[in-house]
Amino acid sequence: MKKLFFILSIILILPFCTGCDKIFDMAEVSRNNEGTGGALSFEYIKESGKITFGGEGEIVQFYQADLSKGWNEDGARVGIKLTAPTELDSYEAIIVWVDGVENPPYFKQLYISGQKTGEIELTPKVEDVEKEIEIKISWQSGSQEQKYVINFAKGTHIMKKQGT
């Protein structure tokens, strides 16, 4: 009887576990469409999720707060665009964490319902070029989270607010 109950339990749970622990390919990552951050060098290593901005003498640009972009405070920023994995079935359940903050205000999701294409744009504030910015993404409920890390090449500087 216990075996029968166990088997029935598994059969009833399976439909709710669609995508459980599903592993997606790492996203394609590029600069965001506006080139947020300025004329910085950019490199992405897909296998490790490592994103590198800048280089010797390069400067991360400063921006004024802009609520239309989700920038609720002034600061230097960089922008990336992640192209969702093609095997993703739905884009409605994507969750992004940037340095532990879930779906920050500058998280922008672009997709057309019913199509197998979607993008995420992020424009995090850069406080210190010595500090990495950690990004985690859950593409769908129950899938394994992916980790991406933004760092800055040696010699990169941050533009400070003018006139203060």
LINZI-V735453 format. One record per residue. N is the residue number from 1. PSI is psi in whole degrees, -180 to 180 (none if undefined). D_LAST is the distance of its C-alpha to the last C-alpha in whole Angstrom. Layout:
n->{N/N}
psi->{PSI/PSI}
d_last->{D_LAST/D_LAST}
This chain:
n->{1/2/3/4/5/6/7/8/9/10/11/12/13/14/15/16/17/18/19/20/21/22/23/24/25/26/27/28/29/30/31/32/33/34/35/36/37/38/39/40/41/42/43/44/45/46/47/48/49/50/51/52/53/54/55/56/57/58/59/60/61/62/63/64/65/66/67/68/69/70/71/72/73/74/75/76/77/78/79/80/81/82/83/84/85/86/87/88/89/90/91/92/93/94/95/96/97/98/99/100/101/102/103/104/105/106/107/108/109/110/111/112/113/114/115/116/117/118/119/120/121/122/123/124/125/126/127/128/129/130/131/132/133/134/135/136/137/138/139/140/141/142/143/144/145/146/147/148/149/150/151/152/153/154/155/156/157/158/159/160/161/162/163/164}
psi->{-40/-39/-43/-44/-42/-46/-44/-38/-44/-43/-38/-30/-32/-45/-28/-10/17/125/1/127/24/138/121/157/152/146/157/136/136/176/151/165/-31/-7/35/132/-23/-160/59/147/155/136/140/130/105/-40/-34/-12/17/126/124/129/152/-171/-179/120/-1/150/129/122/151/143/145/155/141/98/-27/-21/2/14/94/4/154/155/166/142/156/157/135/157/126/125/122/149/142/-24/0/130/-34/144/-1/-21/15/132/135/138/130/116/42/-7/121/133/66/161/-22/11/121/129/128/117/159/120/134/-9/154/51/141/156/154/135/137/139/68/152/139/113/-34/125/-9/-12/132/153/119/131/130/142/133/112/-31/159/128/-6/157/138/146/148/133/148/126/128/176/134/154/137/-1/141/164/130/134/159/133/146/16/none}
d_last->{76/73/72/73/70/68/68/68/65/63/65/63/60/59/58/55/54/54/51/51/50/50/48/46/45/42/40/39/35/33/30/29/30/26/26/22/20/21/24/24/28/30/33/35/38/40/42/39/37/34/31/29/26/25/26/25/22/22/18/18/16/13/14/13/16/19/22/25/24/24/20/19/15/13/13/15/19/22/25/29/32/35/38/41/44/47/49/47/49/46/43/42/42/39/37/34/32/28/28/30/29/32/31/27/26/25/29/31/35/37/40/43/46/49/48/47/44/40/37/34/30/27/24/22/19/18/17/19/21/23/24/26/26/30/31/35/37/40/42/44/46/47/46/45/41/39/37/34/31/28/27/25/27/26/24/22/18/15/12/9/7/6/4/0}
